[in-house]
Protein backbone atom coordinates (compact mmCIF):
# COMPACT_ATOMS: atom_id res chain seq x y z
CA UNK A 1 0.00 0.00 0.00
CA UNK A 2 1.36 3.39 -0.90
CA UNK A 3 1.82 6.14 1.59
CA UNK A 4 -1.01 8.09 0.04
CA UNK A 5 -3.35 5.11 0.30
CA UNK A 6 -2.43 4.61 3.95
CA UNK A 7 -3.06 8.26 4.77
CA UNK A 8 -6.41 8.11 2.97
CA UNK A 9 -7.31 4.92 4.89
CA UNK A 10 -6.26 6.49 8.23
CA UNK A 11 -8.28 9.60 7.40
CA UNK A 12 -11.28 7.45 6.45
CA UNK A 13 -11.02 5.43 9.67
CA UNK A 14 -10.67 8.62 11.72
CA UNK A 15 -13.69 10.14 9.98
CA UNK A 16 -15.74 6.99 10.57
CA UNK A 17 -14.58 6.94 14.19
CA UNK A 18 -15.74 10.51 14.71
CA UNK A 19 -19.00 9.81 12.94
CA UNK A 20 -19.67 6.73 15.06
CA UNK A 21 -18.39 8.47 18.20
CA UNK A 22 -20.55 11.50 17.43
CA UNK A 23 -23.61 9.33 16.98
CA UNK A 24 -22.86 7.51 20.21
CA UNK A 25 -22.41 10.83 21.94
CA UNK A 26 -25.71 12.13 20.57
CA UNK A 27 -27.47 8.96 21.65
CA UNK A 28 -26.00 9.30 25.11
CA UNK A 29 -27.04 12.96 25.31
CA UNK A 30 -30.39 12.09 23.84
CA UNK A 31 -31.02 9.32 26.34
CA UNK A 32 -29.83 11.44 29.25
CA UNK A 33 -31.83 14.47 28.18
CA UNK A 34 -35.27 12.93 28.67
CA UNK A 35 -34.24 11.77 32.13
CA UNK A 36 -33.04 15.27 32.98
CA UNK A 37 -36.27 16.67 31.55
CA UNK A 38 -38.30 14.21 33.61
CA UNK A 39 -36.53 15.12 36.83
CA UNK A 40 -36.74 18.84 36.13
CA UNK A 41 -40.38 18.44 35.16
CA UNK A 42 -40.96 16.69 38.46
CA UNK A 43 -39.07 19.41 40.27
CA UNK A 44 -41.02 22.07 38.36
CA UNK A 45 -44.30 20.35 39.17
CA UNK A 46 -43.32 20.15 42.84
CA UNK A 47 -42.18 23.77 42.84
CA UNK A 48 -45.42 24.86 41.19
CA UNK A 49 -47.52 22.92 43.67
CA UNK A 50 -45.77 24.29 46.78
CA UNK A 51 -45.82 28.03 45.97
CA UNK A 52 -49.49 27.76 45.06
CA UNK A 53 -50.22 26.44 48.54
CA UNK A 54 -47.91 28.77 50.50
CA UNK A 55 -49.04 32.18 49.13
CA UNK A 56 -52.66 31.14 49.58
CA UNK A 57 -52.01 30.68 53.30
CA UNK A 58 -49.80 33.71 53.88
CA UNK A 59 -50.97 36.35 51.43
CA UNK A 60 -54.61 37.42 51.54
CA UNK A 61 -56.33 38.04 48.23
CA UNK A 62 -56.87 41.63 47.22
CA UNK A 63 -54.80 44.53 48.53
CA UNK A 64 -53.11 44.99 51.90
CA UNK A 65 -52.42 48.51 53.16
CA UNK A 66 -50.09 48.93 56.13
CA UNK A 67 -50.98 51.70 58.59
CA UNK A 68 -48.95 52.74 61.61
CA UNK A 69 -50.37 55.04 64.27
CA UNK A 70 -47.83 56.43 66.73
CA UNK A 71 -48.62 59.38 68.95
CA UNK A 72 -50.19 62.09 66.81
CA UNK A 73 -48.82 60.74 63.51
CA UNK A 74 -49.95 58.18 60.97
CA UNK A 75 -48.10 56.50 58.13
CA UNK A 76 -49.15 56.61 55.34
CA UNK A 77 -50.43 60.15 55.37
CA UNK A 78 -52.63 60.93 52.35
CA UNK A 79 -50.98 58.44 50.00
CA UNK A 80 -53.02 57.23 47.02
CA UNK A 81 -53.47 53.45 46.56
CA UNK A 82 -55.04 51.69 43.57
CA UNK A 83 -57.47 48.91 44.49
CA UNK A 84 -59.93 46.76 42.56
CA UNK A 85 -63.67 47.18 42.99
CA UNK A 86 -65.28 44.22 44.71
CA UNK A 87 -61.94 42.78 45.91
CA UNK A 88 -61.08 42.61 49.60
CA UNK A 89 -58.86 45.29 51.12
CA UNK A 90 -56.97 44.44 54.29
CA UNK A 91 -55.93 47.30 56.53
CA UNK A 92 -52.96 46.06 58.54
CA UNK A 93 -52.99 48.43 61.51
CA UNK A 94 -50.25 48.87 64.09
CA UNK A 95 -51.35 51.40 66.72
CA UNK A 96 -50.08 52.59 70.07
CA UNK A 97 -53.64 53.39 71.19
CA UNK A 98 -57.17 52.52 70.02
CA UNK A 99 -58.81 54.59 67.33
CA UNK A 100 -61.34 54.76 64.53
CA UNK A 101 -61.13 55.09 60.75
CA UNK A 102 -63.83 56.63 58.60
CA UNK A 103 -64.13 55.28 55.04
CA UNK A 104 -65.93 57.72 52.72
CA UNK A 105 -67.41 55.01 50.51
CA UNK A 106 -71.00 54.38 49.56
CA UNK A 107 -72.20 53.24 52.01
CA UNK A 108 -69.82 54.91 54.46
CA UNK A 109 -67.93 52.64 56.84
CA UNK A 110 -66.44 53.15 60.28
CA UNK A 111 -63.67 50.85 61.43
CA UNK A 112 -62.64 50.72 65.07
CA UNK A 113 -59.26 49.29 66.02
CA UNK A 114 -57.53 48.50 69.29
CA UNK A 115 -54.00 49.27 70.44
CA UNK A 116 -51.53 46.76 69.05
CA UNK A 117 -51.66 44.98 65.70
CA UNK A 118 -54.89 44.18 63.91
CA UNK A 119 -56.15 43.40 60.42
CA UNK A 120 -59.44 44.95 59.33
CA UNK A 121 -61.11 43.97 56.07
CA UNK A 122 -63.35 46.01 53.84
CA UNK A 123 -64.65 45.84 50.29
CA UNK A 124 -65.61 48.74 48.05
CA UNK A 125 -67.90 47.80 45.20
CA UNK A 126 -68.19 51.08 43.31
CA UNK A 127 -65.29 52.55 41.28
CA UNK A 128 -64.17 56.03 42.26
CA UNK A 129 -62.05 57.90 44.78
CA UNK A 130 -62.54 56.92 48.43
CA UNK A 131 -60.85 58.74 51.30
CA UNK A 132 -59.94 56.92 54.50
CA UNK A 133 -59.36 59.23 57.44
CA UNK A 134 -58.54 58.84 61.10
CA UNK A 135 -61.30 60.19 63.30
CA UNK A 136 -58.94 60.00 66.24
CA UNK A 137 -56.24 62.17 64.62
CA UNK A 138 -58.53 64.04 62.20
CA UNK A 139 -56.06 63.28 59.38
CA UNK A 140 -56.33 61.78 55.92
CA UNK A 141 -54.61 58.39 55.96
CA UNK A 142 -55.03 57.01 52.45
CA UNK A 143 -56.94 57.80 49.25
CA UNK A 144 -58.22 54.67 47.50
CA UNK A 145 -58.51 54.80 43.73
CA UNK A 146 -61.10 52.09 43.17
CA UNK A 147 -61.15 50.69 39.63
C-alpha positions as CSV (number, residue, x, y, z in Angstrom):
1,X,0.0,0.0,0.0
2,X,1.4,3.4,-0.9
3,X,1.8,6.1,1.6
4,X,-1.0,8.1,0.0
5,X,-3.3,5.1,0.3
6,X,-2.4,4.6,3.9
7,X,-3.1,8.3,4.8
8,X,-6.4,8.1,3.0
9,X,-7.3,4.9,4.9
10,X,-6.3,6.5,8.2
11,X,-8.3,9.6,7.4
12,X,-11.3,7.4,6.5
13,X,-11.0,5.4,9.7
14,X,-10.7,8.6,11.7
15,X,-13.7,10.1,10.0
16,X,-15.7,7.0,10.6
17,X,-14.6,6.9,14.2
18,X,-15.7,10.5,14.7
19,X,-19.0,9.8,12.9
20,X,-19.7,6.7,15.1
21,X,-18.4,8.5,18.2
22,X,-20.5,11.5,17.4
23,X,-23.6,9.3,17.0
24,X,-22.9,7.5,20.2
25,X,-22.4,10.8,21.9
26,X,-25.7,12.1,20.6
27,X,-27.5,9.0,21.6
28,X,-26.0,9.3,25.1
29,X,-27.0,13.0,25.3
30,X,-30.4,12.1,23.8
31,X,-31.0,9.3,26.3
32,X,-29.8,11.4,29.2
33,X,-31.8,14.5,28.2
34,X,-35.3,12.9,28.7
35,X,-34.2,11.8,32.1
36,X,-33.0,15.3,33.0
37,X,-36.3,16.7,31.6
38,X,-38.3,14.2,33.6
39,X,-36.5,15.1,36.8
40,X,-36.7,18.8,36.1
41,X,-40.4,18.4,35.2
42,X,-41.0,16.7,38.5
43,X,-39.1,19.4,40.3
44,X,-41.0,22.1,38.4
45,X,-44.3,20.4,39.2
46,X,-43.3,20.2,42.8
47,X,-42.2,23.8,42.8
48,X,-45.4,24.9,41.2
49,X,-47.5,22.9,43.7
50,X,-45.8,24.3,46.8
51,X,-45.8,28.0,46.0
52,X,-49.5,27.8,45.1
53,X,-50.2,26.4,48.5
54,X,-47.9,28.8,50.5
55,X,-49.0,32.2,49.1
56,X,-52.7,31.1,49.6
57,X,-52.0,30.7,53.3
58,X,-49.8,33.7,53.9
59,X,-51.0,36.3,51.4
60,X,-54.6,37.4,51.5
61,X,-56.3,38.0,48.2
62,X,-56.9,41.6,47.2
63,X,-54.8,44.5,48.5
64,X,-53.1,45.0,51.9
65,X,-52.4,48.5,53.2
66,X,-50.1,48.9,56.1
67,X,-51.0,51.7,58.6
68,X,-48.9,52.7,61.6
69,X,-50.4,55.0,64.3
70,X,-47.8,56.4,66.7
71,X,-48.6,59.4,68.9
72,X,-50.2,62.1,66.8
73,X,-48.8,60.7,63.5
74,X,-49.9,58.2,61.0
75,X,-48.1,56.5,58.1
76,X,-49.2,56.6,55.3
77,X,-50.4,60.2,55.4
78,X,-52.6,60.9,52.3
79,X,-51.0,58.4,50.0
80,X,-53.0,57.2,47.0
81,X,-53.5,53.4,46.6
82,X,-55.0,51.7,43.6
83,X,-57.5,48.9,44.5
84,X,-59.9,46.8,42.6
85,X,-63.7,47.2,43.0
86,X,-65.3,44.2,44.7
87,X,-61.9,42.8,45.9
88,X,-61.1,42.6,49.6
89,X,-58.9,45.3,51.1
90,X,-57.0,44.4,54.3
91,X,-55.9,47.3,56.5
92,X,-53.0,46.1,58.5
93,X,-53.0,48.4,61.5
94,X,-50.2,48.9,64.1
95,X,-51.3,51.4,66.7
96,X,-50.1,52.6,70.1
97,X,-53.6,53.4,71.2
98,X,-57.2,52.5,70.0
99,X,-58.8,54.6,67.3
100,X,-61.3,54.8,64.5
101,X,-61.1,55.1,60.8
102,X,-63.8,56.6,58.6
103,X,-64.1,55.3,55.0
104,X,-65.9,57.7,52.7
105,X,-67.4,55.0,50.5
106,X,-71.0,54.4,49.6
107,X,-72.2,53.2,52.0
108,X,-69.8,54.9,54.5
109,X,-67.9,52.6,56.8
110,X,-66.4,53.2,60.3
111,X,-63.7,50.8,61.4
112,X,-62.6,50.7,65.1
113,X,-59.3,49.3,66.0
114,X,-57.5,48.5,69.3
115,X,-54.0,49.3,70.4
116,X,-51.5,46.8,69.1
117,X,-51.7,45.0,65.7
118,X,-54.9,44.2,63.9
119,X,-56.2,43.4,60.4
120,X,-59.4,44.9,59.3
121,X,-61.1,44.0,56.1
122,X,-63.4,46.0,53.8
123,X,-64.6,45.8,50.3
124,X,-65.6,48.7,48.1
125,X,-67.9,47.8,45.2
126,X,-68.2,51.1,43.3
127,X,-65.3,52.5,41.3
128,X,-64.2,56.0,42.3
129,X,-62.0,57.9,44.8
130,X,-62.5,56.9,48.4
131,X,-60.9,58.7,51.3
132,X,-59.9,56.9,54.5
133,X,-59.4,59.2,57.4
134,X,-58.5,58.8,61.1
135,X,-61.3,60.2,63.3
136,X,-58.9,60.0,66.2
137,X,-56.2,62.2,64.6
138,X,-58.5,64.0,62.2
139,X,-56.1,63.3,59.4
140,X,-56.3,61.8,55.9
141,X,-54.6,58.4,56.0
142,X,-55.0,57.0,52.4
143,X,-56.9,57.8,49.3
144,X,-58.2,54.7,47.5
145,X,-58.5,54.8,43.7
146,X,-61.1,52.1,43.2
147,X,-61.2,50.7,39.6
